[in-house]
Amino acid sequence: MLYLTPIFEVWRKQGYVTLPDGRTRRRLWEPDPLDVCFCGGPRRFAECCKEEVDRKALNQHARRAATASDLAAVEKYARADLAQYVIWVRQHTAPTMNSAPGLHREFADMDVLALEGFVKEVWRSQNANGTEDAFVAQMRQLARTIGVPKISVRLIALASEWFFRAGRIEEGILELDSLGNLRQVEDALALTIAARFCDLDNRAGEETLRRAASVALCKEERWAAELALAKRLLRRNAKQEALKLADKIYAEASEPDGFAGAVAEASLLRWRITRAQNDFESAMVLSAETPTVVAMQAR
């Protein structure tokens, strides 16, 4: 717990103000019920997620069990979870931007990944509920209000990803364009998507993917960027470099804390490079265990 001491100290400083008489008063930012909801929806917080956010004791597993067949309730709770985390970011991460820049970067990195998890839950619930057309507007609203630029970039990247998955390529590219010069973007998801869908020549595309791998916030993000890079290398017939990268990903993702999907995708990529029978057999076995890999490689 000692490593949390500086974090608690920053929260203490930003959460209270000392009055002239020596007493302290809490000054932690609190959401206004009249604000646009922190799930990114169009309604006010009081009319949308406030009731559920206030009921923090309601366990997520209990929620899922109680709403297994109620898609509207599933989406409602997913939005409330997202709103609660956005409020957390506004209370704890955003204020550290000026008071503790180093700590802010650490918080922001963690929040990007955590918030993306909540966003993906909303995405899945909306997809099941037939309300997915609201997703992009939500991401744009949250990007404007979250108060942390690094997180805003990821939210816009997720909005662009939604367009691409929906087959709306031009709109997805325009969404990425709103981030400005790609050379100044430091978000792995945004860069990986840009390398795939934007009109970049081989050199620019490979440079973009190398930067995506270098700024990745977790191993899975880095492997996604490196796999995309290996595919680009293969397309311009740089087989040895592509094979080296595929083998590197395969070895890393095969570790106990690795990711089966990355192992399978790297194996399938290796077969595409070598065309060897043993690589084909290995790729087919792994792909059968991870069915989504074949579709991922086909993209």
Helices and strands as residue ranges (DSSP letters): G 2-4, H 5-15, E 16-18, E 24-26, G 45-47, H 50-54, H 60-66, H 71-88, I 89-93, H 96-99, H 101-129, G 132-134, H 135-145, H 149-165, H 169-177, G 182-184, H 188-197, H 202-215, H 219-235, H 239-253, H 260-274, H 277-289, H 292-298
